[in-house]
Amino acid sequence: MEQGKLIELKGVSKSFGDRIILDNVDLTVVHGEALVIIGPSGTGKSTILRIMAGLLAPDSGEIYIKGKQRQGLAEDDPDPMRIAL
């Protein structure tokens, strides 16, 4: 794990039907950092949190939790990586 990185998203995209919610998003959350996600309704705030928590799969991109790449959903892993949101 790179020093201090807790959550990292690389090129994450998600759409629902024809509506693109997240488009190639890169995001890094570092240990000790406070992060606020704000925006109007329907802009992907809950979607990005659900993807980080492993409750929703992205259409493309990679998610890393404490340096370990998440594969599939949290419920699919016998030893899930737990994070609190």
Backbone as CSV, one residue per row, in Angstrom:
resi,resn,N_x,N_y,N_z,CA_x,CA_y,CA_z,C_x,C_y,C_z
1,MET,0.846,-1.186,0.000,0.000,0.000,0.000,0.883,1.238,0.000
2,GLU,0.562,2.168,-0.889,1.272,3.435,-0.869,0.922,4.143,0.431
3,GLN,1.909,4.793,1.035,1.748,5.410,2.345,0.523,6.306,2.424
4,GLY,-0.388,5.977,3.342,-1.499,6.851,3.649,-2.743,6.714,2.795
5,LYS,-2.700,6.019,1.658,-3.881,5.909,0.798,-4.853,4.894,1.396
6,LEU,-6.067,5.345,1.696,-7.093,4.439,2.215,-8.005,3.957,1.098
7,ILE,-8.454,4.872,0.262,-9.358,4.540,-0.836,-8.840,5.218,-2.094
8,GLU,-8.828,4.461,-3.175,-8.404,5.045,-4.448,-9.304,4.516,-5.560
9,LEU,-9.833,5.415,-6.357,-10.621,5.072,-7.532,-9.828,5.512,-8.750
10,LYS,-9.761,4.629,-9.742,-9.032,4.927,-10.977,-9.946,4.671,-12.165
11,GLY,-10.309,5.730,-12.847,-11.106,5.609,-14.069,-12.475,4.989,-13.862
12,VAL,-13.115,5.274,-12.745,-14.408,4.661,-12.429,-15.541,5.341,-13.198
13,SER,-16.346,4.512,-13.842,-17.511,4.998,-14.579,-18.731,4.175,-14.190
14,LYS,-19.886,4.832,-14.196,-21.145,4.146,-13.899,-22.267,4.871,-14.596
15,SER,-23.132,4.116,-15.268,-24.334,4.690,-15.855,-25.529,3.812,-15.518
16,PHE,-26.674,4.419,-15.580,-27.950,3.737,-15.403,-28.743,4.006,-16.664
17,GLY,-28.869,2.977,-17.497,-29.491,3.167,-18.809,-28.621,4.088,-19.644
18,ASP,-29.206,5.100,-20.238,-28.464,6.061,-21.058,-27.860,7.196,-20.239
19,ARG,-28.160,7.224,-18.938,-27.699,8.335,-18.094,-26.333,8.018,-17.478
20,ILE,-25.317,8.781,-17.860,-23.971,8.618,-17.307,-23.923,9.362,-15.982
21,ILE,-23.623,8.634,-14.907,-23.577,9.225,-13.570,-22.139,9.562,-13.186
22,LEU,-21.232,8.625,-13.389,-19.803,8.850,-13.137,-19.053,8.563,-14.433
23,ASP,-18.161,9.445,-14.814,-17.461,9.312,-16.090,-15.954,9.406,-15.882
24,ASN,-15.299,8.246,-15.779,-13.840,8.167,-15.679,-13.305,8.946,-14.463
25,VAL,-13.875,8.677,-13.294,-13.527,9.388,-12.063,-12.262,8.821,-11.424
26,ASP,-11.339,9.692,-11.076,-10.163,9.352,-10.278,-10.306,10.071,-8.938
27,LEU,-10.094,9.339,-7.845,-10.232,9.927,-6.524,-9.330,9.178,-5.559
28,THR,-8.627,9.920,-4.714,-7.800,9.319,-3.674,-8.180,9.933,-2.336
29,VAL,-8.438,9.060,-1.361,-8.713,9.492,0.006,-7.549,9.009,0.859
30,VAL,-6.880,9.950,1.497,-5.673,9.665,2.269,-6.022,9.583,3.753
31,HIS,-5.308,8.726,4.466,-5.518,8.568,5.903,-5.440,9.926,6.600
32,GLY,-6.444,10.241,7.431,-6.480,11.493,8.168,-7.144,12.639,7.431
33,GLU,-7.502,12.424,6.171,-8.108,13.470,5.350,-9.631,13.462,5.519
34,ALA,-10.232,14.619,5.586,-11.689,14.748,5.590,-12.129,15.067,4.166
35,LEU,-13.135,14.365,3.705,-13.613,14.541,2.340,-15.114,14.783,2.367
36,VAL,-15.560,15.769,1.627,-16.979,16.079,1.506,-17.347,15.984,0.034
37,ILE,-18.438,15.288,-0.242,-18.942,15.193,-1.610,-20.271,15.935,-1.643
38,ILE,-20.329,17.019,-2.425,-21.546,17.818,-2.510,-21.963,17.960,-3.971
39,GLY,-23.232,18.209,-4.169,-23.729,18.429,-5.518,-25.223,18.262,-5.560
40,PRO,-25.823,18.665,-6.667,-27.265,18.549,-6.818,-27.714,17.088,-6.870
41,SER,-28.995,16.882,-6.718,-29.590,15.555,-6.811,-29.271,14.920,-8.162
42,GLY,-28.920,13.636,-8.128,-28.680,12.899,-9.366,-27.304,13.048,-9.967
43,THR,-26.347,13.605,-9.229,-25.010,13.822,-9.793,-23.994,12.762,-9.382
44,GLY,-24.427,11.725,-8.630,-23.530,10.608,-8.356,-22.950,10.537,-6.958
45,LYS,-23.408,11.363,-6.045,-22.849,11.350,-4.678,-23.053,9.993,-4.001
46,SER,-24.275,9.531,-3.947,-24.560,8.236,-3.322,-23.962,7.101,-4.131
47,THR,-23.960,7.235,-5.435,-23.405,6.193,-6.305,-21.929,5.979,-6.022
48,ILE,-21.157,7.048,-5.911,-19.724,6.899,-5.662,-19.470,6.289,-4.275
49,LEU,-20.277,6.655,-3.290,-20.129,6.064,-1.951,-20.484,4.583,-1.966
50,ARG,-21.535,4.210,-2.684,-21.926,2.795,-2.770,-20.860,1.978,-3.499
51,ILE,-20.233,2.556,-4.503,-19.150,1.862,-5.213,-17.957,1.683,-4.285
52,MET,-17.582,2.741,-3.552,-16.445,2.630,-2.623,-16.703,1.580,-1.554
53,ALA,-17.947,1.477,-1.091,-18.295,0.525,-0.027,-18.462,-0.898,-0.552
54,GLY,-18.443,-1.076,-1.857,-18.599,-2.410,-2.417,-20.044,-2.859,-2.505
55,LEU,-20.977,-1.923,-2.462,-22.397,-2.247,-2.550,-22.931,-2.166,-3.977
56,LEU,-22.149,-1.537,-4.852,-22.532,-1.348,-6.245,-21.277,-1.486,-7.094
57,ALA,-21.382,-2.237,-8.170,-20.227,-2.443,-9.050,-20.135,-1.314,-10.079
58,PRO,-18.936,-0.818,-10.345,-18.779,0.184,-11.414,-18.887,-0.507,-12.770
59,ASP,-19.190,0.259,-13.796,-19.193,-0.287,-15.157,-17.766,-0.488,-15.642
60,SER,-16.864,0.390,-15.193,-15.450,0.255,-15.546,-14.619,0.965,-14.483
61,GLY,-13.328,0.668,-14.483,-12.411,1.293,-13.540,-12.000,0.349,-12.424
62,GLU,-11.137,0.850,-11.555,-10.573,0.060,-10.468,-10.788,0.766,-9.138
63,ILE,-11.036,-0.040,-8.095,-11.202,0.474,-6.737,-10.190,-0.219,-5.845
64,TYR,-9.438,0.563,-5.076,-8.466,0.025,-4.137,-8.833,0.482,-2.729
65,ILE,-8.853,-0.460,-1.798,-9.084,-0.164,-0.395,-7.835,-0.590,0.354
66,LYS,-7.173,0.366,0.993,-5.910,0.112,1.697,-4.907,-0.615,0.805
67,GLY,-4.853,-0.213,-0.464,-3.887,-0.750,-1.407,-4.280,-2.064,-2.064
68,LYS,-5.391,-2.666,-1.645,-5.822,-3.947,-2.202,-6.976,-3.696,-3.165
69,GLN,-6.838,-4.214,-4.387,-7.881,-3.988,-5.378,-9.135,-4.772,-5.014
70,ARG,-10.263,-4.078,-5.044,-11.551,-4.732,-4.775,-12.019,-5.404,-6.048
71,GLN,-12.360,-6.667,-5.924,-12.919,-7.426,-7.040,-14.354,-7.776,-6.686
72,GLY,-15.308,-7.398,-7.493,-16.701,-7.715,-7.227,-17.269,-6.865,-6.107
73,LEU,-18.344,-7.368,-5.510,-19.015,-6.649,-4.437,-18.528,-7.132,-3.083
74,ALA,-18.756,-6.347,-2.055,-18.320,-6.699,-0.699,-18.910,-8.032,-0.263
75,GLU,-20.145,-8.303,-0.632,-20.803,-9.541,-0.215,-20.227,-10.786,-0.889
76,ASP,-19.481,-10.625,-1.982,-18.889,-11.753,-2.697,-17.613,-12.263,-2.052
77,ASP,-17.000,-11.471,-1.200,-15.698,-11.787,-0.621,-15.870,-12.478,0.731
78,PRO,-15.254,-13.665,0.915,-15.364,-14.337,2.211,-14.671,-13.572,3.335
79,ASP,-13.710,-12.717,2.986,-13.004,-11.879,3.960,-13.109,-10.433,3.489
80,PRO,-14.292,-9.831,3.615,-14.492,-8.489,3.032,-13.634,-7.427,3.666
81,MET,-13.213,-6.458,2.823,-12.490,-5.289,3.303,-13.529,-4.346,3.854
82,ARG,-13.466,-4.055,5.119,-14.490,-3.231,5.757,-14.031,-1.772,5.803
83,ILE,-14.937,-0.898,5.388,-14.699,0.524,5.521,-15.985,1.143,6.055
84,ALA,-15.854,2.214,6.768,-17.014,2.933,7.283,-17.179,4.222,6.501
85,LEU,-18.406,4.521,6.147,-18.672,5.755,5.403,-19.492,6.672,6.264
